[in-house]
Amino acid sequence: MSSTVSIAGKADWLEDPSLQRLLSALAADGEAARIVGGAVRNTLLGQEVSDIDIATTCPPGETSRRAAVAGFKVVPTGIDHGTITVVADGKAFEVTTLRADLETDGRHAEVAYGRDWHADASRRDFTINALYADADGTVVDLVGGLADIESRTLRFIGDPEQRIREDYLRILRFFRFFAWYGRGRPESEGLKACARMKDGLTRLSAERIWTELKKLLSAPDPSRALLWMRQAGVLTVALPESEKWGIDTIHALVKAEQDLKWEADALLRLESIIPPQPDRIADIAEKLKLSNSERGRLEAWAATTSPQPDISEPAFAKILYRCDKQGMRDRLRLALVTARAGALNDDAAMRRAGYLSKLLDYLEIYEKPIFPISGGDIVAAGFKKGPEIGAVQRALEDEWIRSGFTLERDKLLNKIPEYAGKA
């Protein structure tokens, strides 16, 4: 059914001349084109729009031809699935021909192109993602998405189990979209279907699972979604390391983020629900195919020991010199989260929270001092090149650290002969 709802006047992006010119070109001579999905959904919810996707009755080849004639750059990014990327003034629009599924295997779908808007809407995952908008902003709702937008209900289109069998990633997407857009508790039929079919997640690639988990963990408050994932047994399948560690800290972490103006941090949130054990971190990094930077951050966090909260700043500076700064930041933030959670009923926890806050403040202004002695200085003092050079340099550096970084270069140079034969 069409609606009388319009996003005209609510969406600056709709007035983009390039978008309007592209829609006009695709809708000429009896064809049709509409904006679909996230841009419509987010505009109705008053949230930021990042990507603009277009659905059209034009076959992929005709889409490419019309876009090129209209002066746009055409990139056949997903042409096998009917998707063309059209670039206009540096902005990319994904244009996909209306489709119907012929066959699915839980990961991939064989599709047929068509002209049936209802069939195209019915093959999508959730009602709030299957809303279309005409060029003038009129919203077209064929699956009840507007009512679910109003109530903030995340609902599968049609039979939830059928939707999941088409792509098991939709289990994680159910909780991810609930984290971002849902209210209350998840829609019961969808939740039960996710619980029944959770083992299908084992058929997915690690990259797809981590992409969804990271998006879920980036939501303003993923705690409710994680709780329902745990209740449904989905979290244990997707992230078994969280099973015995627990997810209680995520609630306190989100509260601390809000109170202390920390940015939502998917990796810190992940750290809050997995054990800080190097061997487990290695398993997680390998299983989820984390990037080198993601893996490095988790490893640094696991390898870092949180100092005593009441440590002095000079003593803390010595620890910081030898450790990874981000790893220490993560350790201190999670320790502060725990202390804050207990501070209401525990004076000792309140004092810990105060100490930890001061350490975090110091960490942010800390600049690692530069050791003033090089290997060349040691060679110049008469040592032969080889392992002994590094050993002497480390011994001098340890002495410099113990001095609180106060030993000057000249005094350190004078100490070099003392290490002859000792290194």
N, C-alpha and C positions, 0 to 999 in steps of 0.2 A: 504494500500500500504506500502511496505517496503521503507526505505530511504537509502541514501548513507551517512547519517549523523552518526557519531560515537562519543561516549564519551570516548573512549579509550585514555589514556594519560591525560584526564581532571579529572578523578575520581580515587583518591588513593584508595577509598573503593572498587572499582571494582577488584583491585589486591589482595584483602584479600584471602589468601589460603583457609580459612574455607568457605567463600562464594562460591568460585570456586568449591570446593569439593562438596558442597551441590547442586549447580546447576548441576554439572555433574551427581550426584546420581539421581536427579529427572528427568534428561533428557535421562537416559539410556533406552534401549529396546523400542525405538519408542515413548517414551513420550517426553515432552518439558517443559522447565522452563525459565522464563525471569524475570528480575527485572522490577517493574512497579511503576508508580506513582511519588511520591514526590522526590525520589532519582534521577530519570531521569530528572524530571522537574528542580529541583534546580541545578543540575550539568550543564544543558544547560544554565541556567540563571546566572551561576557563584556564586551561593549562597551555604551556608553551608548545608550539608546533615546530618540529625540526625537519621532517621529511614530508613531501607532498607526492602522493601516488595517484595515478590516474587509471581508470578502467575505461575500455573503449570496445565498441563493436568492430572496429577495423582489425583485420587480420594483421599479424606482425609485419609482413612485407609492405602492406599498405600504410601501416603506421609509420614505418621508416621512410617511405616515399613522401608521404604528406609532410612529415616533420622536416625533411630535407628541402622540399619545395618552399616551405615557409621560412627557410633560412636558419634552421636549427642544426646543431651538431648531433649526429645520431651514433650511439654506441650500442652494439647488440649484446648487452651484458648477459641476458638470460633468454636469448631468442628461442632456445629449445623449449622453454616453458612459456613462450609468448610474451616475454618482457623485453622492452627496449628502454634504454636510458636516453633521454633527450636533454641536451645541455643548452641552456639559454642564459646569456649574460652571466656565466659562471655558476648558475644554479642548475642542479640536476633534478629532473622529474622522471620517475619510473612509470612507464606506460605499459599496461598489460591488457592483452585481449581477453574478453570474457571467456570463461572456461567452465567445463564440467568434467569431473573425474570419471575416467573409464575404468581404471584399475589402480589400487594402492597396495603397498606392502608394509605399511607401518613406518616407512622412511621416505619413499619416493612415490610419485603419482604419475600415471599416464593420463594425459588430459586431451580433451577435444575442444577446439575453439567454437564459439557460438555467438548468439545474439540475445540470449535469454538472461535478463538481469536477475531474475529470481533464482535461476540455476547457479549463477555465479555467486550470489549472496549465500546460497545454501551450502556451498562447498567450503566456506570460510569457517574459522574456528569458533569465535564468540560473537554474540549479537552486537556488542558495542563496537566490534571491529568491522562490521558489515554494513555500515551506514555510508550512503553516497550523498554527494552534493552536486547539483547542477551549477553551471557557470554563474548563474545569478544568485547562488547561495541557498536555493531551496533544497532541503534535506529530503532524501528518498530513503524510507525505512521499509524493508521488505521482510524483516525477521523479528520485529519487536525490540530493536535496539534502543529506541528512544525511551521506552518505559524503563529499560534496565539502566540507561544512563541516569535517569531521574532518581532511581532507587539505589544506584551504585551497586547493582547486582552483576556479577560475572557469570554468564550463562552460556553453555555450549549451544550451538545451533543444532536443532534436531536431537537425535539420540547421542548422548555423550560417549557411549562406548564405541559407536560407529565413528565418531569424530576422532577418537583416540586411536582406533585401529588404523585410520588413515595416516596418522603420524604420531608416534608415541611421545614425541617432544611436547605435544599439547598438554601432557600431564604437568610438566614444569611450567609451561606457559600459563596454565590455569592459575597456578599459585603466584607466578610473577605478575600477571595482570591484576590479580586480586590484591597483591601488595601495593600496586600503584593506584588502582582505581576502585577497589572494593570497599564495602562498608559492612559492619556487623560480622556475621559468620558466612563462610562460602555457601553458595547454592548447593543444597543437599544432594541432588542427583549427580551433579558434576563431581562433588567431593567423593561420593561413594564409588563412582566409576573410576576415578583416579586411584583410589585405594585398591579396587579389585584388579586393576590392570597395571599396577606399578612395576611389575617385573619386566614389562615391555621396555622400560628404560635401558635395560642391559643390551638392547639391540642398537642403541644409538652410539654415535661416535663421542669420544671424550670431549672433543672441541665443542660440539653442539651443547652438551650438558653444561660445561663450564660457562659458555656464553650466556645461557639462560640463568644459571645460578648467579653469575656476576650482575646481570641486570636486575634480578630479584633483590640481591643484597645492596643494590644502589638505590632502592626505593626510599622515600622519606622515612618510612617506618616499616621494615620488613618483619617485625617481630610476630605479628599475628599470622602472617602467611607461613612463617617457619614453624609456629606452633601447630597449625593445621597440617602442615607437611609431616611433622613428627607424628601427630595423631593418626594420620592416614598411612603411615609406614613409608611414605615416599622419600622422606629425607634420609632414612637409613639406606635405601637403595642408591640414591644419588650421591650421598656423602656418608658412608658407613662409619667414618672416623668420628662423626659427631654423636654416635649412638650412646656411648658410655660417658662421654664428656659432658653432654647436656647443653641446652640452649638458653638457660636462664639469664646469662650475662647479656644477651642481646637486648633485653628490655632496658636494663640499666644503662647500657651503652647508648642506645637511642636517646634516653633521657639526658644523659651527660652531653651528647652532641647538641641537643636543643638548648640546654642551659648554658653551655660553655661556648656556643657558636662554632663548634667543630664542623667541618664539611663532612657530609656522608661519605664514608670510606668503605668500599666493598671488601677490600683485603683486611682491614682492621676488624670488620664485622665477621669475616671468615675466621680470623684468628680467635675471636671470642667464643667460637663454637667447636674448635678442634684442639686436640692436645698439643702443647708446645714441645713435642718430642722430635728430634732430628730425623729419626728413622721413619716416623709416621709422616712427617712433612715431605720427605723424599718420595714416599709412596703416593701421597696426594698429588705432588707436582708431576709425577710420571703418569699417574692414572688420568688426570684432567688435562694433561698436555699444557701446563701453564707456560707462559712466556718466561724468558730468562730473567727479566726484571721482577716478575711476580714470584717466581721461584726463589730468587735471591733475597727478596724482602722477607718471605716466610722463613727461609733458612736463617737469616740474620736475627729475626725475632726469636726463633727457637734456641739459637745459640747464645742469646744475651741473657744475663742474669740481672734481675731487678735489684738495685741496691737497697740497703736499709733506708726507710723513708727519712730518718733524721740525720742522714749523713751530711757532713759539712760540704760546702761548695768546693773548697780546695781538694778534698778527697774525691768528690764526685768528678771534678775536672780530670783527675788522674785516670779514673775509670773510662770517662768519655774518650780520652785520647786513644785508648786501645780498642774501643768497640765501634760497632756500626751505629751511626746516629739515628737512623730511621728505626733500626731494631730496638734501640733504647727508648725511642719515643713511643713505639707501639707497646712495649712492656710497661712503661710508666702510665700510659693512658688507660690500659686495661686494669692496672693495679688501682688507679684512681677511681675508675668506674666501680670496682668492688668495694673500695673504702667508702665511697659516696653512698652506695646502696645500704651499707650498714650503719651509716653515721646517725641516722635518726634515733636509733636506740642504743648506740654504743659510743661513749665518749672517746675511747681509744681509736675507733674507726674514724671519728671526726678529726682527731689529731693527725692520723695517718693521711687523711685526705688533704689536710692543710700542708703537711710536709711535701707530699707528692705534687701538689699544685706548684709549690715553690721550685721543686726540681724541674718540672716541665717548663716553667718560666725561664729558669737558668739554661736549660737545654736549648731553647729557642735563640738565645743570644750568644751561646757558646761558639767560639771560633777556634778550631784546632790550631795550636801553635806549631811552628815549623822548626824541626830539629836542626840546629845550626851546623852539624858536622856531616860531611859527605864521605863516601868511600875514598874519594880522591885525597881528602885531608889525611886519611889514615895511611894511604900509600906514600904520601909525601913525608910522613913521619918515619918511614923506613920499613913498613910492613910489606911483604910480598903479596902480589895479587893472589886471591884464592879464597877459600871458605873462611880463613882467619879474619879477613877484612870485615865480612858481615858479622862475625861473632863479636869482634871488638866494637863495631858500630852499635850493635844491639845492647852490649853491656854498658856503653857510654850513655845510650839513650835511656836505659833503665835508671841509671844514676841521675840523669837530667830530670826524669819524671819524678823520682823520689824527692828531688829538691824543690818540687813544685814548679818546675820549668824555669827556675831562677839562675841556674848555672850558666854563665856567659860563655861565649865561644872560646875566648882566650883560655879560660880556666879548663874547659873541656879539652882543648888541644894540649894543654900541659899535662893532662891526665893520661894521654894516649900511651906514653912509654910504660906506664904502670901495668898495662895489659900484655906486655911482651911476654910470651910464653904461657900466659894464663888462659887465653881465649881458646 
